[in-house]
C-alpha cells in the first residue's frame, strides 16, 4: 500500500473513533464502530451519497463557452479604452483653458 492510502485509512479510522468514543455506553462502542464502517463500505449508500451531491451542485448554462482568461482580457481592454478616453477628455479640457486662468507655481 502507498503511504497516501495508509494515511487515508488512518484518517477514516480516527474519524470513526472520534464519533464512537463520545458514547457513554462502552459496550455499544464496538457495535457502533462496525455499523459506521459497514455504512461507509456499502456501495448502495455510496451511490446514493454521490447522487445527492451531484443533484446539489449548481448547473451553469452551457451555451456560453467562456474562459476566465478571455473574460479578463476583454474586461481589461475595455477598462483601458475607458481610461484612455477619460485622459483624452481631461487633456482637451486643460488645453482649452486659457493660460491666464492657470495659477503659476511660485517657489
C-alpha positions as CSV (number, residue, x, y, z in Angstrom):
1,X,0.0,0.0,0.0
2,X,1.1,3.5,-0.7
3,X,1.7,6.0,2.1
4,X,-1.3,8.1,1.0
5,X,-3.6,5.0,1.2
6,X,-2.4,4.2,4.7
7,X,-2.8,7.8,5.8
8,X,-6.3,7.9,4.3
9,X,-7.3,4.7,6.2
10,X,-5.8,6.1,9.4
11,X,-7.9,9.3,9.0
12,X,-11.1,7.3,8.4
13,X,-10.4,5.2,11.5
14,X,-9.6,8.3,13.6
15,X,-12.9,9.9,12.4
16,X,-14.9,6.8,13.4
17,X,-13.1,6.6,16.7
18,X,-13.9,10.2,17.4
19,X,-17.6,9.5,16.8
20,X,-17.7,6.3,18.9
21,X,-15.5,7.5,21.8
22,X,-18.2,10.0,22.9
23,X,-20.7,7.3,23.6
24,X,-21.3,6.8,27.3
25,X,-22.3,3.1,26.9
26,X,-18.9,1.5,26.4
27,X,-20.5,-1.9,25.5
28,X,-22.1,-0.3,22.4
29,X,-18.9,1.3,21.1
30,X,-17.7,-1.7,19.1
31,X,-21.1,-2.2,17.7
32,X,-21.5,1.4,16.6
33,X,-17.9,1.4,15.2
34,X,-18.7,-1.7,13.0
35,X,-22.0,-0.2,11.9
36,X,-20.3,3.1,10.8
37,X,-17.7,1.1,8.8
38,X,-20.4,-1.0,7.2
39,X,-22.2,2.1,6.1
40,X,-19.0,3.7,4.7
41,X,-18.2,0.5,2.7
42,X,-21.8,-0.1,1.4
43,X,-21.8,0.6,-2.4
44,X,-25.5,1.3,-2.4
45,X,-25.1,4.0,0.2
46,X,-22.1,5.4,-1.6
47,X,-24.1,5.6,-4.8
48,X,-26.9,7.5,-3.0
49,X,-24.5,9.9,-1.4
50,X,-22.8,10.6,-4.8
51,X,-26.2,11.1,-6.4
52,X,-27.3,13.5,-3.7
53,X,-24.1,15.5,-4.0
54,X,-24.5,15.6,-7.8
55,X,-28.0,16.9,-7.5
56,X,-27.0,19.5,-5.0
57,X,-24.4,21.1,-7.4
58,X,-25.3,24.2,-9.4
59,X,-25.6,23.8,-13.1
60,X,-24.4,26.6,-15.4
61,X,-25.6,27.4,-18.8
62,X,-23.5,25.6,-21.3
63,X,-24.4,27.8,-24.3
64,X,-21.8,30.3,-23.2
65,X,-18.4,28.8,-23.6
66,X,-16.3,31.3,-21.8
67,X,-12.9,31.1,-20.3
68,X,-11.8,33.2,-17.4
69,X,-8.7,34.3,-19.3
70,X,-10.8,35.6,-22.3
71,X,-13.2,37.4,-19.9
72,X,-10.4,39.1,-18.0
73,X,-8.6,40.1,-21.3
74,X,-11.8,41.6,-22.6
75,X,-12.6,43.4,-19.4
76,X,-9.0,44.7,-19.1
77,X,-9.1,46.0,-22.7
78,X,-12.4,47.7,-22.1
79,X,-11.2,49.3,-18.9
80,X,-8.0,50.5,-20.7
81,X,-10.1,52.1,-23.5
82,X,-12.3,53.9,-20.9
83,X,-9.2,55.2,-19.1
84,X,-7.6,56.4,-22.3
85,X,-10.9,58.1,-23.3
86,X,-11.1,59.8,-19.9
87,X,-7.5,61.0,-20.2
88,X,-8.0,62.4,-23.7
89,X,-11.1,64.4,-22.5
90,X,-9.2,65.7,-19.5
91,X,-6.3,66.8,-21.6
92,X,-8.6,68.5,-24.0
93,X,-10.2,70.4,-21.1
94,X,-6.8,71.5,-19.9
95,X,-5.7,72.6,-23.3
96,X,-8.9,74.7,-23.9
97,X,-8.4,76.7,-20.7
98,X,-6.6,80.0,-21.2
99,X,-3.2,80.1,-19.5
100,X,-4.0,83.2,-17.6
101,X,-6.6,81.3,-15.5
102,X,-4.0,78.8,-14.5
103,X,-2.2,79.8,-11.3
104,X,1.6,79.6,-11.8
105,X,3.5,77.8,-9.1
106,X,5.6,80.2,-7.0
107,X,8.7,79.0,-5.4
